[in-house]
């Protein structure tokens, strides 16, 4: 008689334990064991329960652990972290799970040793691989869709899982509520309570951060205005100006006082003139908030990086069409004129940041990456194991965002100057401008001509973080993909990237997104982009929202008066009448506070609470990854100690593994 010793790990989540019996059996290449009962009374939260399975002969190489439970009078699911199995020969295998077991469906767990599809050819392995993908394809269908599917003779697998939320945008998960998601990709119970109970009052009962205090003191200053375009919430707009736009008629006379005796043409040639162009907002109609029309502009901003390394605004045109009623505002204009022009730019920043660089380029794209992973990669696939920690909560937070922020009664819909009908149009415009290179930080920096601009901490920290992630991804993937041929033969991988291209980038070749992978190098670069987007890039555009926006005049969500058509007419009263009303301010501040705080489901980048990998090689690279992140954190903190205004958002200790807020 041969004995297989199992250890069943119950998770530490709320309600992870069960009172019902659980049954386990083993599948091997040489046979299947009998089903053995594990008493529910022993399956306590955060505990390990032993179990023994006796067999008359060896089962061969273990392929799968199958887990079921009793039929139940009421639902009482068990959350299984993992199951380890020690074979009679002494070999110990880990079978990761991190899922809930219900009475309606069993769990079919594969070993933690990652395998590509052409390496996993045993009939049992092949069948289970396909079973997991079929289950993923069938998640999230609504009752209406299920009934319509019954009326069809043939249905393309998984087609109903994607939803066209708005034409021209990346598609989303087909779910109206997080309850329709698999429980393992939902937030913990405590996070759910936290999300709905702590938003508004936190604005008034939390300590003001040092950065928020700095903003309050310096928001009017040109130096801080320029600083924010490099290291604020949106470090993605500014670019080197090699030629003035034809619709931005700035003259030498206008800016001579700002250039310290130099001239504009000379400074352009030296690479010291920069531009922010918000043309994406042109022609969009402002929202109506509290029964009052709101206004926005599509500014052009010219900046000068002076010999001291300060980025300073030197000219602002609030509309895209030049003319007498669209003056170019200058630092030499009356103080109130210049301040109001900068406020309109900061309002444009709110609209572009929240919709394009925050919502679209992190949340919505990571939802596409998540969907493609769940649909096309079974849990035994090495890429699933590598990516899953970085897509853990994306679907849940995005459903909450759609329901609470951008729905018909959402906060941004009601209180943003770009809410209502203009928001979908803005997102469509932003989607149409998406390119692969713009999502890859080193290429994006180069395309915008910002390789040498001083004091660009987003670039400095982001490039180091990108390289660290790239090194980690390369180490893990080259362990599994021994050659380019492995990549080309991996049908699941090819389905993954094809889904991203079709559903995320709408099948547009002009985006530069690959439709397939031919080389290991191409795969490493793309996966680096995915993980960086979900971690570092999201942190850079999300974590400081309350710090920079808690003082509303620095980041106004809506403006109540149209832009000035002439100079010399703006007063302090004009500015106060233009800024948002109290109700708008309080509601937006509450959301910015909520979106800026760490949650109880917060896992810093490099911390992997779930054990998906086994083997010396993956663990070696995970260890190196953590060490490299710690060294980067130390480097950033050492630099920040010398700065009046530290840049903290890409410090790995402040970067989440995945988008969880």
Secondary structure, 3 states (H helix, E strand, C coil): CEEEEEEEEECCCCCCCCCCCEEEEEEECCEECCCEEECHHHCCCCCEEEEEEEECCCCCCEEEEEEEECCCCCCCCEEEEEEEEECCCCCEEEEEEEEEECCCCCEEECCCCCCCHHHCCCHHHHHHHHHHHHHHHHCCCCHHHHHHHHCCCCCCCCHHHEECCCCCCCCEECCCCHHHCCHHHCCCHHHHHHHHHCHHHHHHCCCCCHHHHHHHHHCCCHHHHHHHHHHCCCCCCCEECCCCCCCCCCCHHHHHHHCCCCCHHHHHHCCCEEEEECHHHCCCCCCEECCEECECCCCEEEEEECCCCCEEEEEEECCCCCECCECEECCCCCHHHHHHHHHHHHHHHHHHHHHHHHHHHHHHHHHHHHHHHHHHCCCCCHHHHHHHHHCCCHHHHHHHHHHHCCCCCCHHHHHCCCCCHHHHHHHHHHHHCCCHHHHCHHHHHHHCCCCCCCCCHHHHHHHHHHHHHHHHHHHHHHHHCCCHHHHHHCHHHHHHHHHHHHHHCCCCHHHCCCCCCCCHHHHHHHHHHHHHHHHHHHHHHHCCHHHHHCCHHHCCCCECCCCCCCCCCCCHHHHHHHCCCHHHHHHHHHHHHHHHCCCCCCCECCCCCCCCCCCHHHHHHHHHHHHHHHHHHHHHHHHHCCCCCCCCCCCHHHCECCCCC
